[in-house]
């Protein structure tokens, strides 16, 4: 039995050579002449195409919208599309995403810049840079992430990232900056517990075969503990006080948050059987499968590598799936299990942190979060 073709192809495709054929050629192979309505329709389409290609007014309006730095995009942010392959994004001087607040940094001003190149062969190169200034802490932070996808069909990508940032101890699934801003200013609840991280990351990901993805990442981080620098708030309906910048757990060992260095290796393997996909501009976009996804994850803290203080091994397995029930919607489930194989030297940033969502007025729909668990 031949293997099942998993590529989802568009119903309408046009070969480039079709545009070069003469009218007599099409008349010779057309079994049924065009109706009067079809002729009128094609004539209108051809006239519109001609206007789009050759009218200076149309081209000028395109340039004004995408190719020229407008005042609005400069002030509020936006994307500039130079051509089909190149685009540039900036967050603007006064964009809504430029501002945040927490009790460690105080008010923060962010500026983000992104450049993307993508061609029809599936190759892509991106540079994403974020710079921020923390007013209460009087510190500048800056980090940059770069990705180079050199094979669109296998989705093979090289990743490099580095710089300085203020990070949550629960960096992967912690409370969002926006939600923490709301609870801090309007409820006087500072849920985020933060540390400073100077770091560099090198990574690689690829599809070994269709549906089987492999990821590898190395990170070196210099982690420093931080204290609260701001006590500003707007409302305090429950007469609370801000908590110190360490986890509010009885008898918490503060040595778990002291300054240290960490060299970390993470390996990830995930498999989804019969994973259907589409090819767009040479890139394979994964679509759907009627089978669950199985993921294996291994993380190791390597002691003494570049002065690293950590030493641990962690393994985790996940199985998840979303099942369409047609008109009734969908049912999704996720099972995760794991363990630390050893914890010879473990700091709080490397603990297993679970996703939580305690504030009652914003609820996550993600089935991986515990909605009533404390941070």
C-alpha positions as CSV (number, residue, x, y, z in Angstrom):
1,X,0.0,0.0,0.0
2,X,1.6,3.3,-1.0
3,X,2.0,5.9,1.8
4,X,-0.8,8.3,2.3
5,X,-0.4,11.7,0.7
6,X,-0.6,14.2,3.6
7,X,-0.2,17.4,1.6
8,X,-3.4,19.5,1.4
9,X,-3.4,21.1,-2.0
10,X,-5.4,24.1,-3.1
11,X,-8.2,23.4,-5.5
12,X,-7.3,26.3,-7.7
13,X,-3.8,26.5,-9.2
14,X,-2.5,28.2,-12.3
15,X,0.7,27.3,-14.1
16,X,2.8,30.3,-15.1
17,X,2.9,29.2,-18.7
18,X,-0.9,29.6,-18.9
19,X,-0.5,33.3,-19.0
20,X,1.7,33.1,-22.2
21,X,-0.8,31.1,-24.3
22,X,-2.6,32.8,-27.2
23,X,-6.4,33.2,-27.6
24,X,-6.3,30.8,-30.6
25,X,-4.6,28.2,-28.4
26,X,-7.4,28.3,-25.8
27,X,-10.1,28.3,-28.6
28,X,-8.6,25.2,-30.0
29,X,-8.9,23.2,-26.8
30,X,-12.0,24.8,-25.2
31,X,-14.9,22.3,-25.6
32,X,-17.6,24.8,-24.8
33,X,-17.4,28.5,-25.8
34,X,-17.5,31.1,-23.0
35,X,-20.9,32.5,-22.2
36,X,-21.7,36.2,-22.5
37,X,-21.6,36.5,-18.7
38,X,-18.2,34.8,-18.5
39,X,-16.7,37.1,-21.2
40,X,-17.9,40.2,-19.3
41,X,-16.5,38.9,-16.0
42,X,-13.1,38.1,-17.5
43,X,-13.0,41.5,-19.2
44,X,-13.6,43.3,-15.9
45,X,-10.9,41.2,-14.2
46,X,-8.4,41.9,-16.9
47,X,-9.1,45.6,-16.7
48,X,-8.7,45.7,-12.9
49,X,-5.4,43.8,-13.2
50,X,-4.1,46.3,-15.8
51,X,-5.0,49.2,-13.5
52,X,-3.2,47.5,-10.5
53,X,-0.1,46.9,-12.5
54,X,0.3,50.2,-14.5
55,X,-1.7,53.0,-12.9
56,X,0.7,55.4,-11.0
57,X,-2.1,56.5,-8.7
58,X,-2.6,52.9,-7.5
59,X,1.1,52.3,-7.1
60,X,1.5,55.6,-5.2
61,X,-1.2,54.6,-2.7
62,X,0.5,51.3,-2.1
63,X,3.7,53.0,-1.4
64,X,2.0,55.4,1.0
65,X,0.5,52.4,2.9
66,X,3.4,50.0,3.1
67,X,6.6,51.4,1.8
68,X,6.9,54.8,3.3
69,X,7.4,55.7,7.0
70,X,4.1,57.3,8.0
71,X,3.7,59.5,10.9
72,X,1.1,57.2,12.5
73,X,3.3,54.1,12.3
74,X,6.3,56.2,13.6
75,X,4.3,57.2,16.7
76,X,2.0,54.2,17.3
77,X,4.0,51.4,15.6
78,X,3.4,49.3,12.6
79,X,4.8,47.1,9.8
80,X,6.5,48.3,6.7
81,X,6.5,45.9,3.8
82,X,9.3,46.9,1.4
83,X,8.4,44.1,-1.1
84,X,7.1,40.5,-1.1
85,X,10.3,39.3,0.7
86,X,11.2,42.0,3.2
87,X,9.3,43.6,6.0
88,X,10.2,45.7,9.1
89,X,8.2,46.3,12.3
90,X,8.7,48.9,15.0
91,X,6.6,49.4,18.2
92,X,6.5,53.2,17.7
93,X,7.2,55.9,20.2
94,X,3.8,55.7,22.0
95,X,2.4,52.3,21.2
96,X,0.2,50.6,23.8
97,X,2.6,47.7,24.1
98,X,5.5,50.0,25.0
99,X,4.6,50.3,28.7
100,X,4.4,48.0,31.7
101,X,4.8,48.1,35.4
102,X,6.0,45.8,38.3
103,X,7.2,46.5,41.8
104,X,10.8,45.5,40.9
105,X,11.4,47.7,37.9
106,X,8.7,50.3,38.4
107,X,7.3,51.7,35.2
108,X,9.0,50.3,32.1
109,X,9.3,51.7,28.6
110,X,9.8,49.1,25.9
111,X,10.9,49.6,22.3
112,X,10.8,46.7,19.8
113,X,12.2,46.3,16.3
114,X,11.8,43.4,14.0
115,X,13.1,42.6,10.5
116,X,12.0,39.6,8.4
117,X,13.1,38.2,5.1
118,X,11.3,35.3,3.5
119,X,11.5,34.0,0.0
120,X,9.5,31.6,-2.2
121,X,11.8,28.7,-1.4
122,X,10.8,28.6,2.2
123,X,13.9,30.3,3.6
124,X,13.4,32.9,6.3
125,X,15.6,35.2,8.4
126,X,14.4,37.3,11.3
127,X,15.9,39.6,13.8
128,X,13.9,40.7,16.8
129,X,15.3,43.3,19.2
130,X,13.7,44.6,22.5
131,X,15.2,47.4,24.5
132,X,13.7,48.6,27.8
133,X,14.3,51.1,30.6
134,X,13.2,50.5,34.1
135,X,12.6,53.9,35.8
136,X,12.5,52.8,39.4
137,X,15.5,50.6,39.1
138,X,17.3,53.0,36.7
139,X,18.5,50.2,34.5
140,X,18.6,49.5,30.8
141,X,17.9,46.0,29.5
142,X,18.3,44.8,25.9
143,X,18.1,41.4,24.2
144,X,18.0,40.2,20.6
145,X,16.7,37.0,19.0
146,X,17.7,35.9,15.5
147,X,16.3,32.9,13.5
148,X,17.5,31.5,10.2
149,X,15.2,28.9,8.5
150,X,17.3,27.3,5.8
151,X,14.9,24.5,4.8
152,X,11.2,25.3,4.5
153,X,10.0,21.8,3.9
154,X,11.9,20.3,6.9
155,X,11.4,23.5,8.9
156,X,15.1,23.4,9.8
157,X,15.9,26.5,11.8
158,X,19.0,27.9,13.6
159,X,18.3,30.1,16.6
160,X,20.6,32.6,18.4
161,X,19.4,34.8,21.3
162,X,21.1,36.8,24.0
163,X,21.3,39.9,26.1
164,X,19.9,41.1,29.4
165,X,16.3,40.9,30.6
166,X,14.2,40.9,33.8
167,X,12.7,37.4,33.9
168,X,10.0,35.7,35.9
169,X,11.1,32.7,37.9
170,X,8.2,30.9,36.1
171,X,9.5,32.1,32.8
172,X,7.6,29.6,30.5
173,X,4.1,29.8,31.9
174,X,4.1,32.6,34.5
175,X,1.5,35.4,34.9
176,X,1.6,37.8,31.9
177,X,3.1,41.3,32.2
178,X,-0.3,42.9,31.4
179,X,-2.2,40.8,34.0
180,X,0.4,41.5,36.6
181,X,0.2,45.2,35.9
182,X,-3.5,45.2,36.5
183,X,-3.3,43.2,39.8
184,X,-0.4,45.4,41.0
185,X,-2.0,48.8,40.3
186,X,-5.6,48.0,41.0
187,X,-5.5,45.2,43.7
188,X,-2.1,45.8,45.2
189,X,-1.1,42.2,44.4
190,X,2.4,41.8,42.9
191,X,2.3,38.2,41.7
192,X,5.4,38.3,39.5
193,X,8.7,37.4,41.2
194,X,11.6,38.5,39.1
195,X,15.4,38.1,38.6
196,X,17.9,39.6,36.2
197,X,19.3,37.3,33.6
198,X,22.3,38.0,31.4
199,X,22.2,35.1,28.9
200,X,23.0,33.6,25.5
201,X,21.0,30.8,23.8
202,X,21.9,28.7,20.8
203,X,19.3,26.3,19.3
204,X,18.4,24.1,16.4
205,X,15.0,22.6,15.3
206,X,14.0,20.4,12.4
207,X,11.5,17.8,11.2
208,X,13.3,14.5,11.0
209,X,10.3,13.1,9.1
210,X,6.8,14.5,8.6
211,X,5.2,14.8,12.1
212,X,8.5,14.0,14.0
213,X,10.1,17.3,15.2
214,X,13.4,17.6,17.1
215,X,14.6,20.6,19.1
216,X,17.9,21.2,20.8
217,X,18.9,24.2,22.9
218,X,21.9,25.3,24.9
219,X,21.6,28.3,27.3
220,X,24.1,30.0,29.5
221,X,22.7,32.4,32.1
222,X,24.1,34.7,34.8
223,X,21.2,35.1,37.2
224,X,21.1,37.9,39.8
225,X,18.5,38.4,42.6
226,X,16.5,41.6,42.7
227,X,14.5,43.6,45.3
228,X,11.4,45.7,45.0
229,X,12.1,49.3,43.9
230,X,8.6,50.7,43.6
231,X,5.5,50.8,45.9
232,X,3.2,52.8,43.6
233,X,-0.4,51.6,43.2
234,X,-3.8,53.1,42.3
235,X,-6.3,51.1,44.3
236,X,-6.1,48.8,47.3
237,X,-9.7,47.4,47.8
238,X,-8.6,44.6,50.1
239,X,-6.1,46.6,52.3
240,X,-3.1,44.5,51.2
241,X,0.6,45.1,51.3
242,X,3.1,44.4,48.5
243,X,5.0,41.2,49.1
244,X,8.9,41.0,48.9
245,X,10.4,39.8,45.6
246,X,10.6,36.1,46.4
247,X,8.0,33.3,46.4
248,X,5.5,33.6,49.2
249,X,5.9,30.1,50.6
250,X,6.2,29.2,54.2
251,X,9.9,28.6,55.3
252,X,11.1,29.4,51.7
253,X,14.9,29.0,51.4
254,X,16.3,32.3,50.1
255,X,19.4,30.5,49.0
256,X,17.4,29.2,46.0
257,X,17.3,32.7,44.6
258,X,20.8,33.9,45.3
259,X,23.2,34.9,42.5
260,X,24.5,32.0,40.4
261,X,25.4,30.9,36.9
262,X,23.7,28.1,34.9
263,X,24.6,26.1,31.8
264,X,21.6,24.3,30.5
265,X,20.9,21.8,27.7
266,X,17.3,21.0,26.6
267,X,16.3,18.3,24.1
268,X,12.8,17.9,22.8
269,X,11.2,15.3,20.6
270,X,7.6,15.4,19.5
271,X,5.6,13.1,17.1
272,X,2.1,13.4,15.6
273,X,1.1,10.5,13.2
274,X,-0.5,11.4,9.9
275,X,0.0,15.1,10.3
276,X,-1.5,16.9,7.3
277,X,0.2,20.0,5.9
278,X,0.1,22.7,3.3
279,X,3.0,24.2,1.3
280,X,3.0,28.0,1.1
281,X,5.9,29.8,-0.5
282,X,8.1,26.8,0.0
283,X,7.3,26.4,3.7
284,X,5.4,23.5,5.2
285,X,2.6,24.6,7.5
286,X,1.3,21.9,9.7
287,X,-2.5,21.6,9.7
288,X,-4.2,18.8,11.6
289,X,-4.2,15.1,12.5
290,X,-6.7,12.8,14.0
291,X,-4.0,11.3,16.3
292,X,-2.6,12.8,19.5
293,X,0.8,14.5,19.8
294,X,3.4,12.8,22.0
295,X,6.3,14.9,23.3
296,X,9.4,13.9,25.3
297,X,11.5,16.6,26.9
298,X,14.9,16.3,28.7
299,X,16.7,19.1,30.5
300,X,20.1,19.0,32.2
301,X,22.0,21.5,34.3
302,X,25.7,21.0,33.6
303,X,27.9,21.7,36.6
304,X,31.2,23.7,36.1
305,X,30.6,24.3,32.4
306,X,31.5,28.0,32.0
307,X,31.4,28.4,35.8
308,X,27.9,26.8,36.1
309,X,26.6,26.2,39.6
310,X,23.7,24.0,38.7
311,X,23.6,20.2,38.5
312,X,20.3,18.4,37.8
313,X,18.5,16.2,35.3
314,X,14.8,16.5,34.5
315,X,12.6,14.4,32.2
316,X,9.0,15.0,31.1
317,X,6.5,13.4,28.8
318,X,3.3,14.9,27.3
319,X,0.4,13.6,25.3
320,X,-2.2,16.0,24.0
321,X,-5.0,16.3,21.4
322,X,-7.8,18.4,20.2
323,X,-10.8,16.6,18.8
324,X,-13.4,18.3,16.7
325,X,-17.0,17.5,17.5
326,X,-18.3,19.4,14.5
327,X,-21.2,21.7,15.5
328,X,-20.6,21.1,19.2
329,X,-17.1,22.6,19.0
330,X,-14.1,20.6,20.2
331,X,-12.7,18.6,23.1
332,X,-9.1,18.9,24.1
333,X,-7.1,17.1,26.7
334,X,-3.5,17.0,27.9
335,X,-1.6,14.7,30.2
336,X,1.9,15.7,31.5
337,X,4.1,13.7,33.8
338,X,7.8,14.1,34.8
339,X,10.4,13.8,37.4
340,X,13.8,15.1,38.4
341,X,16.3,12.3,38.0
342,X,18.7,14.2,40.3
343,X,18.7,17.5,42.2
344,X,22.3,17.8,43.4
345,X,22.3,21.6,42.9
346,X,19.0,23.2,41.9
347,X,17.9,26.8,42.1
348,X,14.4,28.2,42.1
349,X,14.4,29.3,38.4
350,X,15.0,25.6,37.4
351,X,12.1,24.2,39.5
352,X,9.1,22.8,37.7
353,X,6.7,25.7,37.6
354,X,3.1,25.1,36.8
355,X,0.8,27.5,34.9
356,X,-1.7,29.1,37.2
357,X,-4.5,31.7,36.8
358,X,-5.7,32.8,40.1
359,X,-7.2,36.3,39.4
360,X,-11.0,35.8,39.0
361,X,-11.6,38.5,36.4
362,X,-9.4,37.1,33.7
363,X,-9.5,33.4,32.9
364,X,-7.3,31.3,30.6
365,X,-8.9,28.8,28.2
366,X,-5.7,26.8,28.0
367,X,-6.1,23.3,29.4
368,X,-2.5,23.3,30.7
369,X,-3.3,25.8,33.5
370,X,-4.5,25.4,37.1
371,X,-7.1,28.0,37.6
372,X,-7.2,28.1,41.4
373,X,-3.6,27.3,42.2
374,X,-1.5,29.9,44.0
375,X,1.4,31.4,42.2
